Amino acid sequence: MSDTRLCSELDKIWKKQAELKEKEKIIQHIRSLRYQQNNWFNEEINSTELHF
């Protein structure tokens, strides 16, 4: 494999890695929002008196 082809392949890998890191950040952010939403929802339920 020539040096230029190797560099090209490495460049593709690094770009893909950067994309995956960005996607992982987004996924972590969504998980954080879901966790906050669940906490808020649970607090609302716990603070609400249920009348049967």
N, CA, C and O atoms as a Maestro MAE file, in Angstrom:
{
 s_m_m2io_version
 :::
 2.0.0
}

f_m_ct {
 s_m_title
 :::
 protein
 m_atom[208] {
  # First column is atom index #
  i_m_mmod_type
  r_m_x_coord
  r_m_y_coord
  r_m_z_coord
  i_m_residue_number
  s_m_chain_name
  s_m_pdb_residue_name
  s_m_pdb_atom_name
  i_m_atomic_number
  :::
  1 25 0.862 -1.191 0.000 1 A "MET " " N  " 7
  2 3 0.000 0.000 0.000 1 A "MET " " CA " 6
  3 2 0.898 1.240 0.000 1 A "MET " " C  " 6
  4 15 1.836 1.346 0.791 1 A "MET " " O  " 8
  5 25 0.597 2.153 -0.883 2 A "SER " " N  " 7
  6 3 1.422 3.358 -0.972 2 A "SER " " CA " 6
  7 2 1.149 4.286 0.206 2 A "SER " " C  " 6
  8 15 0.115 4.188 0.866 2 A "SER " " O  " 8
  9 25 2.091 5.183 0.454 3 A "ASP " " N  " 7
  10 3 1.951 6.123 1.572 3 A "ASP " " CA " 6
  11 2 0.718 7.003 1.418 3 A "ASP " " C  " 6
  12 15 0.011 7.269 2.389 3 A "ASP " " O  " 8
  13 25 0.462 7.457 0.180 4 A "THR " " N  " 7
  14 3 -0.690 8.341 -0.022 4 A "THR " " CA " 6
  15 2 -1.997 7.593 0.209 4 A "THR " " C  " 6
  16 15 -2.947 8.150 0.758 4 A "THR " " O  " 8
  17 25 -2.042 6.346 -0.204 5 A "ARG " " N  " 7
  18 3 -3.259 5.549 0.006 5 A "ARG " " CA " 6
  19 2 -3.436 5.273 1.498 5 A "ARG " " C  " 6
  20 15 -4.549 5.336 2.019 5 A "ARG " " O  " 8
  21 25 -2.343 4.969 2.173 6 A "LEU " " N  " 7
  22 3 -2.397 4.727 3.611 6 A "LEU " " CA " 6
  23 2 -2.889 5.971 4.352 6 A "LEU " " C  " 6
  24 15 -3.734 5.881 5.243 6 A "LEU " " O  " 8
  25 25 -2.354 7.120 3.978 7 A "CYS " " N  " 7
  26 3 -2.787 8.380 4.599 7 A "CYS " " CA " 6
  27 2 -4.268 8.629 4.333 7 A "CYS " " C  " 6
  28 15 -5.000 9.097 5.206 7 A "CYS " " O  " 8
  29 25 -4.692 8.311 3.125 8 A "SER " " N  " 7
  30 3 -6.096 8.494 2.759 8 A "SER " " CA " 6
  31 2 -6.989 7.588 3.611 8 A "SER " " C  " 6
  32 15 -8.037 8.014 4.098 8 A "SER " " O  " 8
  33 25 -6.567 6.353 3.782 9 A "GLU " " N  " 7
  34 3 -7.343 5.403 4.602 9 A "GLU " " CA " 6
  35 2 -7.379 5.852 6.066 9 A "GLU " " C  " 6
  36 15 -8.421 5.795 6.718 9 A "GLU " " O  " 8
  37 25 -6.230 6.297 6.568 10 A "LEU " " N  " 7
  38 3 -6.177 6.783 7.950 10 A "LEU " " CA " 6
  39 2 -7.082 8.000 8.133 10 A "LEU " " C  " 6
  40 15 -7.765 8.132 9.148 10 A "LEU " " O  " 8
  41 25 -7.077 8.884 7.139 11 A "ASP " " N  " 7
  42 3 -7.917 10.075 7.182 11 A "ASP " " CA " 6
  43 2 -9.394 9.682 7.270 11 A "ASP " " C  " 6
  44 15 -10.150 10.264 8.048 11 A "ASP " " O  " 8
  45 25 -9.800 8.692 6.470 12 A "LYS " " N  " 7
  46 3 -11.184 8.202 6.508 12 A "LYS " " CA " 6
  47 2 -11.526 7.665 7.897 12 A "LYS " " C  " 6
  48 15 -12.600 7.935 8.436 12 A "LYS " " O  " 8
  49 25 -10.597 6.903 8.463 13 A "ILE " " N  " 7
  50 3 -10.817 6.319 9.790 13 A "ILE " " CA " 6
  51 2 -10.964 7.422 10.837 13 A "ILE " " C  " 6
  52 15 -11.868 7.368 11.671 13 A "ILE " " O  " 8
  53 25 -10.088 8.414 10.798 14 A "TRP " " N  " 7
  54 3 -10.155 9.507 11.779 14 A "TRP " " CA " 6
  55 2 -11.454 10.286 11.656 14 A "TRP " " C  " 6
  56 15 -12.059 10.665 12.659 14 A "TRP " " O  " 8
  57 25 -11.886 10.525 10.401 15 A "LYS " " N  " 7
  58 3 -13.158 11.237 10.195 15 A "LYS " " CA " 6
  59 2 -14.316 10.418 10.756 15 A "LYS " " C  " 6
  60 15 -15.211 10.956 11.408 15 A "LYS " " O  " 8
  61 25 -14.289 9.116 10.498 16 A "LYS " " N  " 7
  62 3 -15.352 8.236 10.988 16 A "LYS " " CA " 6
  63 2 -15.349 8.230 12.517 16 A "LYS " " C  " 6
  64 15 -16.407 8.271 13.144 16 A "LYS " " O  " 8
  65 25 -14.165 8.179 13.108 17 A "GLN " " N  " 7
  66 3 -14.042 8.199 14.559 17 A "GLN " " CA " 6
  67 2 -14.618 9.484 15.137 17 A "GLN " " C  " 6
  68 15 -15.311 9.455 16.154 17 A "GLN " " O  " 8
  69 25 -14.334 10.604 14.497 18 A "ALA " " N  " 7
  70 3 -14.852 11.899 14.946 18 A "ALA " " CA " 6
  71 2 -16.378 11.911 14.864 18 A "ALA " " C  " 6
  72 15 -17.045 12.418 15.766 18 A "ALA " " O  " 8
  73 25 -16.933 11.350 13.779 19 A "GLU " " N  " 7
  74 3 -18.391 11.266 13.632 19 A "GLU " " CA " 6
  75 2 -18.992 10.434 14.758 19 A "GLU " " C  " 6
  76 15 -20.005 10.810 15.348 19 A "GLU " " O  " 8
  77 25 -18.366 9.311 15.047 20 A "LEU " " N  " 7
  78 3 -18.877 8.425 16.098 20 A "LEU " " CA " 6
  79 2 -18.815 9.097 17.465 20 A "LEU " " C  " 6
  80 15 -19.720 8.931 18.283 20 A "LEU " " O  " 8
  81 25 -17.753 9.853 17.713 21 A "LYS " " N  " 7
  82 3 -17.649 10.578 18.988 21 A "LYS " " CA " 6
  83 2 -18.761 11.609 19.104 21 A "LYS " " C  " 6
  84 15 -19.346 11.770 20.175 21 A "LYS " " O  " 8
  85 25 -19.061 12.311 18.009 22 A "GLU " " N  " 7
  86 3 -20.148 13.294 18.013 22 A "GLU " " CA " 6
  87 2 -21.487 12.616 18.269 22 A "GLU " " C  " 6
  88 15 -22.304 13.108 19.049 22 A "GLU " " O  " 8
  89 25 -21.707 11.480 17.606 23 A "LYS " " N  " 7
  90 3 -22.954 10.742 17.818 23 A "LYS " " CA " 6
  91 2 -23.061 10.273 19.264 23 A "LYS " " C  " 6
  92 15 -24.139 10.321 19.856 23 A "LYS " " O  " 8
  93 25 -21.955 9.823 19.827 24 A "GLU " " N  " 7
  94 3 -21.958 9.369 21.223 24 A "GLU " " CA " 6
  95 2 -22.304 10.520 22.172 24 A "GLU " " C  " 6
  96 15 -23.025 10.328 23.151 24 A "GLU " " O  " 8
  97 25 -21.783 11.729 21.871 25 A "LYS " " N  " 7
  98 3 -22.122 12.899 22.691 25 A "LYS " " CA " 6
  99 2 -23.623 13.164 22.650 25 A "LYS " " C  " 6
  100 15 -24.243 13.449 23.674 25 A "LYS " " O  " 8
  101 25 -24.200 13.065 21.449 26 A "ILE " " N  " 7
  102 3 -25.638 13.298 21.293 26 A "ILE " " CA " 6
  103 2 -26.432 12.242 22.068 26 A "ILE " " C  " 6
  104 15 -27.404 12.566 22.751 26 A "ILE " " O  " 8
  105 25 -26.016 10.986 21.958 27 A "ILE " " N  " 7
  106 3 -26.701 9.903 22.673 27 A "ILE " " CA " 6
  107 2 -26.626 10.140 24.180 27 A "ILE " " C  " 6
  108 15 -27.626 9.983 24.880 27 A "ILE " " O  " 8
  109 25 -25.456 10.513 24.680 28 A "GLN " " N  " 7
  110 3 -25.298 10.786 26.115 28 A "GLN " " CA " 6
  111 2 -26.202 11.939 26.543 28 A "GLN " " C  " 6
  112 15 -26.795 11.899 27.622 28 A "GLN " " O  " 8
  113 25 -26.308 12.959 25.703 29 A "HIS " " N  " 7
  114 3 -27.166 14.106 26.013 29 A "HIS " " CA " 6
  115 2 -28.626 13.676 26.087 29 A "HIS " " C  " 6
  116 15 -29.353 14.087 26.991 29 A "HIS " " O  " 8
  117 25 -29.055 12.849 25.137 30 A "ILE " " N  " 7
  118 3 -30.442 12.346 25.142 30 A "ILE " " CA " 6
  119 2 -30.689 11.515 26.395 30 A "ILE " " C  " 6
  120 15 -31.738 11.647 27.027 30 A "ILE " " O  " 8
  121 25 -29.741 10.665 26.758 31 A "ARG " " N  " 7
  122 3 -29.896 9.852 27.979 31 A "ARG " " CA " 6
  123 2 -30.012 10.746 29.204 31 A "ARG " " C  " 6
  124 15 -30.812 10.478 30.100 31 A "ARG " " O  " 8
  125 25 -29.219 11.801 29.243 32 A "SER " " N  " 7
  126 3 -29.265 12.745 30.357 32 A "SER " " CA " 6
  127 2 -30.635 13.422 30.433 32 A "SER " " C  " 6
  128 15 -31.203 13.570 31.515 32 A "SER " " O  " 8
  129 25 -31.160 13.832 29.271 33 A "LEU " " N  " 7
  130 3 -32.477 14.470 29.244 33 A "LEU " " CA " 6
  131 2 -33.564 13.504 29.686 33 A "LEU " " C  " 6
  132 15 -34.479 13.888 30.415 33 A "LEU " " O  " 8
  133 25 -33.469 12.255 29.251 34 A "ARG " " N  " 7
  134 3 -34.453 11.244 29.662 34 A "ARG " " CA " 6
  135 2 -34.396 11.039 31.178 34 A "ARG " " C  " 6
  136 15 -35.427 10.950 31.844 34 A "ARG " " O  " 8
  137 25 -33.178 10.967 31.707 35 A "TYR " " N  " 7
  138 3 -33.004 10.777 33.146 35 A "TYR " " CA " 6
  139 2 -33.629 11.948 33.902 35 A "TYR " " C  " 6
  140 15 -34.336 11.745 34.889 35 A "TYR " " O  " 8
  141 25 -33.367 13.182 33.438 36 A "GLN " " N  " 7
  142 3 -33.942 14.366 34.085 36 A "GLN " " CA " 6
  143 2 -35.459 14.337 33.996 36 A "GLN " " C  " 6
  144 15 -36.151 14.673 34.957 36 A "GLN " " O  " 8
  145 25 -35.972 13.937 32.845 37 A "GLN " " N  " 7
  146 3 -37.419 13.876 32.648 37 A "GLN " " CA " 6
  147 2 -38.037 12.840 33.583 37 A "GLN " " C  " 6
  148 15 -39.083 13.089 34.182 37 A "GLN " " O  " 8
  149 25 -37.396 11.684 33.708 38 A "ASN " " N  " 7
  150 3 -37.901 10.647 34.611 38 A "ASN " " CA " 6
  151 2 -37.891 11.133 36.052 38 A "ASN " " C  " 6
  152 15 -38.836 10.878 36.799 38 A "ASN " " O  " 8
  153 25 -36.834 11.827 36.447 39 A "ASN " " N  " 7
  154 3 -36.756 12.361 37.808 39 A "ASN " " CA " 6
  155 2 -37.869 13.371 38.053 39 A "ASN " " C  " 6
  156 15 -38.521 13.346 39.097 39 A "ASN " " O  " 8
  157 25 -38.082 14.259 37.088 40 A "TRP " " N  " 7
  158 3 -39.135 15.253 37.216 40 A "TRP " " CA " 6
  159 2 -40.491 14.564 37.326 40 A "TRP " " C  " 6
  160 15 -41.315 14.926 38.166 40 A "TRP " " O  " 8
  161 25 -40.716 13.571 36.473 41 A "PHE " " N  " 7
  162 3 -41.985 12.852 36.458 41 A "PHE " " CA " 6
  163 2 -42.211 12.141 37.801 41 A "PHE " " C  " 6
  164 15 -43.304 12.196 38.364 41 A "PHE " " O  " 8
  165 25 -41.177 11.484 38.297 42 A "ASN " " N  " 7
  166 3 -41.292 10.788 39.585 42 A "ASN " " CA " 6
  167 2 -41.556 11.761 40.725 42 A "ASN " " C  " 6
  168 15 -42.342 11.466 41.625 42 A "ASN " " O  " 8
  169 25 -40.904 12.919 40.691 43 A "GLU " " N  " 7
  170 3 -41.144 13.938 41.720 43 A "GLU " " CA " 6
  171 2 -42.580 14.438 41.656 43 A "GLU " " C  " 6
  172 15 -43.207 14.666 42.690 43 A "GLU " " O  " 8
  173 25 -43.104 14.609 40.440 44 A "GLU " " N  " 7
  174 3 -44.488 15.054 40.273 44 A "GLU " " CA " 6
  175 2 -45.452 14.016 40.853 44 A "GLU " " C  " 6
  176 15 -46.409 14.358 41.547 44 A "GLU " " O  " 8
  177 25 -45.186 12.759 40.559 45 A "ILE " " N  " 7
  178 3 -46.049 11.688 41.070 45 A "ILE " " CA " 6
  179 2 -45.972 11.643 42.597 45 A "ILE " " C  " 6
  180 15 -46.993 11.537 43.275 45 A "ILE " " O  " 8
  181 25 -44.765 11.725 43.122 46 A "ASN " " N  " 7
  182 3 -44.583 11.647 44.571 46 A "ASN " " CA " 6
  183 2 -45.198 12.840 45.296 46 A "ASN " " C  " 6
  184 15 -45.617 12.715 46.446 46 A "ASN " " O  " 8
  185 25 -45.255 13.994 44.635 47 A "SER " " N  " 7
  186 3 -45.777 15.188 45.295 47 A "SER " " CA " 6
  187 2 -47.286 15.347 45.096 47 A "SER " " C  " 6
  188 15 -47.900 16.249 45.666 47 A "SER " " O  " 8
  189 25 -47.869 14.481 44.298 48 A "THR " " N  " 7
  190 3 -49.303 14.570 44.021 48 A "THR " " CA " 6
  191 2 -50.047 13.565 44.890 48 A "THR " " C  " 6
  192 15 -49.706 12.382 44.930 48 A "THR " " O  " 8
  193 25 -51.058 14.051 45.577 49 A "GLU " " N  " 7
  194 3 -51.871 13.127 46.365 49 A "GLU " " CA " 6
  195 2 -52.833 12.418 45.435 49 A "GLU " " C  " 6
  196 15 -53.508 13.032 44.610 49 A "GLU " " O  " 8
  197 25 -52.873 11.129 45.593 50 A "LEU " " N  " 7
  198 3 -53.792 10.351 44.771 50 A "LEU " " CA " 6
  199 2 -55.055 10.071 45.578 50 A "LEU " " C  " 6
  200 15 -54.984 9.585 46.707 50 A "LEU " " O  " 8
  201 25 -56.190 10.374 45.003 51 A "HIS " " N  " 7
  202 3 -57.472 10.131 45.670 51 A "HIS " " CA " 6
  203 2 -58.218 9.053 44.903 51 A "HIS " " C  " 6
  204 15 -58.477 9.173 43.706 51 A "HIS " " O  " 8
  205 25 -58.554 8.002 45.625 52 A "PHE " " N  " 7
  206 3 -59.301 6.914 44.989 52 A "PHE " " CA " 6
  207 2 -60.714 6.895 45.507 52 A "PHE " " C  " 6
  208 15 -61.511 6.051 45.096 52 A "PHE " " O  " 8
  :::
 }
 m_bond[207] {
  # First column is bond index #
  i_m_from
  i_m_to
  i_m_order
  :::
  1 1 2 1
  2 2 3 1
  3 3 4 2
  4 3 5 1
  5 5 6 1
  6 6 7 1
  7 7 8 2
  8 7 9 1
  9 9 10 1
  10 10 11 1
  11 11 12 2
  12 11 13 1
  13 13 14 1
  14 14 15 1
  15 15 16 2
  16 15 17 1
  17 17 18 1
  18 18 19 1
  19 19 20 2
  20 19 21 1
  21 21 22 1
  22 22 23 1
  23 23 24 2
  24 23 25 1
  25 25 26 1
  26 26 27 1
  27 27 28 2
  28 27 29 1
  29 29 30 1
  30 30 31 1
  31 31 32 2
  32 31 33 1
  33 33 34 1
  34 34 35 1
  35 35 36 2
  36 35 37 1
  37 37 38 1
  38 38 39 1
  39 39 40 2
  40 39 41 1
  41 41 42 1
  42 42 43 1
  43 43 44 2
  44 43 45 1
  45 45 46 1
  46 46 47 1
  47 47 48 2
  48 47 49 1
  49 49 50 1
  50 50 51 1
  51 51 52 2
  52 51 53 1
  53 53 54 1
  54 54 55 1
  55 55 56 2
  56 55 57 1
  57 57 58 1
  58 58 59 1
  59 59 60 2
  60 59 61 1
  61 61 62 1
  62 62 63 1
  63 63 64 2
  64 63 65 1
  65 65 66 1
  66 66 67 1
  67 67 68 2
  68 67 69 1
  69 69 70 1
  70 70 71 1
  71 71 72 2
  72 71 73 1
  73 73 74 1
  74 74 75 1
  75 75 76 2
  76 75 77 1
  77 77 78 1
  78 78 79 1
  79 79 80 2
  80 79 81 1
  81 81 82 1
  82 82 83 1
  83 83 84 2
  84 83 85 1
  85 85 86 1
  86 86 87 1
  87 87 88 2
  88 87 89 1
  89 89 90 1
  90 90 91 1
  91 91 92 2
  92 91 93 1
  93 93 94 1
  94 94 95 1
  95 95 96 2
  96 95 97 1
  97 97 98 1
  98 98 99 1
  99 99 100 2
  100 99 101 1
  101 101 102 1
  102 102 103 1
  103 103 104 2
  104 103 105 1
  105 105 106 1
  106 106 107 1
  107 107 108 2
  108 107 109 1
  109 109 110 1
  110 110 111 1
  111 111 112 2
  112 111 113 1
  113 113 114 1
  114 114 115 1
  115 115 116 2
  116 115 117 1
  117 117 118 1
  118 118 119 1
  119 119 120 2
  120 119 121 1
  121 121 122 1
  122 122 123 1
  123 123 124 2
  124 123 125 1
  125 125 126 1
  126 126 127 1
  127 127 128 2
  128 127 129 1
  129 129 130 1
  130 130 131 1
  131 131 132 2
  132 131 133 1
  133 133 134 1
  134 134 135 1
  135 135 136 2
  136 135 137 1
  137 137 138 1
  138 138 139 1
  139 139 140 2
  140 139 141 1
  141 141 142 1
  142 142 143 1
  143 143 144 2
  144 143 145 1
  145 145 146 1
  146 146 147 1
  147 147 148 2
  148 147 149 1
  149 149 150 1
  150 150 151 1
  151 151 152 2
  152 151 153 1
  153 153 154 1
  154 154 155 1
  155 155 156 2
  156 155 157 1
  157 157 158 1
  158 158 159 1
  159 159 160 2
  160 159 161 1
  161 161 162 1
  162 162 163 1
  163 163 164 2
  164 163 165 1
  165 165 166 1
  166 166 167 1
  167 167 168 2
  168 167 169 1
  169 169 170 1
  170 170 171 1
  171 171 172 2
  172 171 173 1
  173 173 174 1
  174 174 175 1
  175 175 176 2
  176 175 177 1
  177 177 178 1
  178 178 179 1
  179 179 180 2
  180 179 181 1
  181 181 182 1
  182 182 183 1
  183 183 184 2
  184 183 185 1
  185 185 186 1
  186 186 187 1
  187 187 188 2
  188 187 189 1
  189 189 190 1
  190 190 191 1
  191 191 192 2
  192 191 193 1
  193 193 194 1
  194 194 195 1
  195 195 196 2
  196 195 197 1
  197 197 198 1
  198 198 199 1
  199 199 200 2
  200 199 201 1
  201 201 202 1
  202 202 203 1
  203 203 204 2
  204 203 205 1
  205 205 206 1
  206 206 207 1
  207 207 208 2
  :::
 }
}
